[in-house]
Amino acid sequence: MSLEDRAKATAKNIEGKAQEALGNVTGDPEDKAEGKAKQAESEVRQGMEDIKDSVKRKLD
């Protein structure tokens, strides 16, 4: 897996957690929802990279 792709996914997760926390503090349901969506996107990206790594290991 590309270290760069892993870092981007981790950054997206952190961004999502921060936005969700901001939504919790301010009571803004839109911020909370967007934060959770960013975290979900990060999980998907991580999963895709894990699959790429698995396929690469099997091909090597």
C-alpha positions in Angstrom: 0.0 0.0 0.0 1.1 3.5 -0.7 2.2 5.3 2.4 0.8 8.4 0.9 -2.7 6.8 0.5 -2.6 5.5 4.0 -1.7 9.0 5.3 -4.5 10.6 3.3 -7.0 8.2 4.7 -5.8 8.8 8.2 -6.0 12.5 7.8 -9.5 12.2 6.5 -10.4 10.2 9.6 -8.9 12.8 11.9 -10.7 15.6 10.0 -14.0 13.8 10.3 -13.5 13.2 14.1 -12.7 16.9 14.6 -15.8 18.0 12.6 -18.0 15.6 14.4 -16.7 16.9 17.8 -17.3 20.4 16.6 -20.9 19.5 15.7 -21.3 17.9 19.2 -20.0 21.1 20.9 -22.1 23.5 18.8 -25.1 21.3 18.5 -25.0 21.4 14.7 -26.3 18.1 13.3 -25.0 18.9 9.8 -21.4 19.1 11.1 -21.9 15.9 13.0 -23.2 14.1 9.9 -20.4 15.4 7.7 -17.8 14.4 10.2 -19.3 10.8 10.4 -19.4 10.7 6.6 -15.7 11.6 6.4 -14.8 8.9 8.9 -16.8 6.4 6.8 -14.9 7.5 3.7 -11.7 7.0 5.5 -12.7 3.4 6.5 -13.5 2.6 2.9 -10.2 4.0 1.7 -8.3 2.0 4.3 -10.2 -1.1 3.3 -9.4 -0.6 -0.4 -5.8 -0.2 0.4 -5.8 -3.4 2.5 -7.3 -5.2 -0.4 -4.6 -3.9 -2.8 -2.0 -5.0 -0.3 -3.5 -8.5 -0.1 -3.7 -8.9 -3.8 -0.1 -7.6 -4.2 1.2 -10.1 -1.6 -0.6 -13.0 -3.4 0.9 -12.0 -6.8 4.4 -11.6 -5.4 
